[in-house]
Amino acid sequence: MNTAPLRDLVRENENGLNGGSGGDYTRLRELLVGPEQSRLEELQRRLDDRQLRTEDLSQIVAEAIALRARRDHSLQHALNPLIEEAVQTSVRRNPAVLANALYPVIGEAVRKSVAHALSGLVESINQTLERSLSLEALMWRIEGWRTGRPFGEVVLTRSLRYRVEQVFLIHRETGLLLQHVARSEQLIQDSDMVSGMLTAIQDFIRDSFAGTGGQGIETVEMGEFNLWVQHGPTAILAVAVTGTPPPELRNLLQRTLERVEAEYGPLLSSFTGDATAFDEARPLLESCLLGQQAQKVAKQSRFFFMAFAVTLLLAIGLGFFLIARSHRRWDLLVEQLRNEPGIVLTGADRFWWGRRYELVGLRDPLSTDPDKLIRASGLDPEKVTSRWEPYVSLDGKFALSREFETEKTALEQTVLRFPLNSAQLSAEQLAKLDDIEVHISKLQNDGAMIGKKFTIELQGNTDPSGDEAKNDKLSQLRAEVVEKALVSRGVSPDMLRIVALGSRQPEKRATGAYLTELNRRVKFLVITGKEAAR
Amino acid sequence: MIKKKICMVGAYGVGKTSLVARFVSSMFSERYQTTVGVKIDKKVVQHPTGEVTLLLWDLAGEDAVTTVRPAHLKGSAGYILVMDGLRRNTLAVAIDLQGRVREAAGNIPFVCVVNKADLRESWEIRQADLDDLVSRGWTVVETSAKTGAAVEGLFHTLTDTMMQELHVDDSTADAIAG
């Protein structure tokens, strides 16, 4: 195409523009760029006209925002201060507007928060009570005070009643497992499926019971096994715990989840299935694997408990045995005392399970000594107090004893007298022998009945006159005469013993002529007990 | 490692559970479906970019009393829509379900499965019905839970589409249709 004529035309027009006749140029221009010119002017007008520009923009602004929001978060960042300021302004200007708008949700939020706090409070009250009274808790408090750590933290690390076995970090919307840590790899079932099922069950519970507003399950308890779930806006933290977890664990879960949400917030909200990014969250989750092996501890404490229980049982058993033994001894003693002749028991009391005993009663002086029985019983004599009133028993044994004593006294008061320097008994004195014989035979009878052995000493005496050898012989003779006389009357000679005293044991009252006569005699002495056996 | 949530939806008795039973690892009993309304299985698929773990939410089949819970669909990256070639009404249920899933989970990739391909001669669903679905932009696969035909491929198809989806912002249905 030849462009020369057009070039000339343009040049001509320029000339026209520079002062030449411009009618042709203007026409030409209108012909060539007229429509574009008017469109340019229209555009110019639209750009200059605020009204029109606003209208145009209003048609696309929503789509533009949506598009940009999908691409990145810069719009949120840009709008954030504006919204904050707008809310502040709105509140400053008229708080009622925002209050009215929030009213339907705020009641729900407050109720939920209060209910949550209350349930936490109730949960902790029992443990607090239990803890504030135990030695273990005191040690923990001291440890907390010593190391400057809060008490709750000490409880979490020292509490031996629970163990966190597994920790799941779950993406809230998809139910996909983001990260999982477990104490023992053997325990793990397929954690991906567990995580999904957990989310599905949460949905199920929420749909079936809690309505749409519910947060979801927070605790699942199954005997020793607990599942604690903490919900965040974009993630869920679930821990499987054995034993009884302390309430402080809930706070730890909350803090951990808050940190996860803060660190991984953008990743969580734009999550498309790539879980590798959450590998860095492992240490955070591992810090939740707290607690000790509950079973081991339980066993150990059970051992101590058993040892303590066995000792206690043994101590109680021994106590009972001792009490029972002293009871039996006491009963036997009381029985014995009741059966003892010459003893009448009127009171037998036991105080303080055998700490003290008291015996009250009547006692014949001839009866067995009760103290001897008490010592023989095995009871501590110190613990037994006794008070005995004397009395005369009519028991046959004591009657015979008393008769024996009477006969003995009577015999010992009998004196056979002899003339000076003679071993011959006068007729008057001989008559006394019959009485003596009666006394002796009674003693013999009674002694046999009460089991008392005795010997009768025939003591020959002389007055102090004359020499001693002669007197000894005379006293011997006098005793022999009496012995012969008694034996002739039927008294066994085994029972009699002759003692020649000479003048060595004068009658004390015997001074003066008359009284010396009293010393010319034979006296009787009844010897019982060991002496008699010789 | 990439993980994806997949839902299995369809009318009651179309064979959702038996369709995947041989191809997935499972630890929960089928009772969960009747109680909780869902059973979760796992399937690991090899993909050029690496292993992809699919978590299959096998939702209870739709019937007169059971409807799919929207909460279960939330967060899915894709779904498998199952119908029974022998029962024509399952087609209508599937179309209805597709609409509801899109409402709950957005315009996410899915594969439409016509089960019981081993009895193809007695199908009530006609070729024309399937052509209609394809013209809507659906990916339609004929499978047989009995013979296992095309089941493994089904997961790969869906995985490929979902992984593509990571890089494509446009409408999913168009991408699958192409």
Chai-1 contact restraints between the chains, C-beta under 6 A:
chainA,res_idxA,chainB,res_idxB,connection_type,confidence,min_distance_angstrom,max_distance_angstrom,comment,restraint_id
A,E173,B,K74,contact,1.0,0.0,6.0,A-B,restraint_1
A,E173,B,G75,contact,1.0,0.0,6.0,A-B,restraint_2
A,T174,B,K5,contact,1.0,0.0,6.0,A-B,restraint_3
A,T174,B,G75,contact,1.0,0.0,6.0,A-B,restraint_4
A,L176,B,K3,contact,1.0,0.0,6.0,A-B,restraint_5
A,L176,B,K5,contact,1.0,0.0,6.0,A-B,restraint_6
A,Q189,B,M27,contact,1.0,0.0,6.0,A-B,restraint_7
A,D190,B,M27,contact,1.0,0.0,6.0,A-B,restraint_8
A,D192,B,K42,contact,1.0,0.0,6.0,A-B,restraint_9
A,D192,B,L55,contact,1.0,0.0,6.0,A-B,restraint_10
A,M193,B,M27,contact,1.0,0.0,6.0,A-B,restraint_11
A,M193,B,I40,contact,1.0,0.0,6.0,A-B,restraint_12
A,M193,B,K42,contact,1.0,0.0,6.0,A-B,restraint_13
A,G196,B,I40,contact,1.0,0.0,6.0,A-B,restraint_14
A,G196,B,L55,contact,1.0,0.0,6.0,A-B,restraint_15
A,M197,B,I40,contact,1.0,0.0,6.0,A-B,restraint_16
A,A200,B,V36,contact,1.0,0.0,6.0,A-B,restraint_17
A,A200,B,V38,contact,1.0,0.0,6.0,A-B,restraint_18
A,I201,B,V36,contact,1.0,0.0,6.0,A-B,restraint_19
A,D203,B,A71,contact,1.0,0.0,6.0,A-B,restraint_20
A,D203,B,H72,contact,1.0,0.0,6.0,A-B,restraint_21
A,F204,B,V36,contact,1.0,0.0,6.0,A-B,restraint_22
A,D207,B,R69,contact,1.0,0.0,6.0,A-B,restraint_23
A,D207,B,A71,contact,1.0,0.0,6.0,A-B,restraint_24
A,T272,B,L166,contact,1.0,0.0,6.0,A-B,restraint_25
A,G273,B,I2,contact,1.0,0.0,6.0,A-B,restraint_26
A,G273,B,K3,contact,1.0,0.0,6.0,A-B,restraint_27
A,G273,B,K4,contact,1.0,0.0,6.0,A-B,restraint_28
A,D274,B,I2,contact,1.0,0.0,6.0,A-B,restraint_29
A,A275,B,M1,contact,1.0,0.0,6.0,A-B,restraint_30
A,A275,B,K3,contact,1.0,0.0,6.0,A-B,restraint_31
A,T276,B,M1,contact,1.0,0.0,6.0,A-B,restraint_32
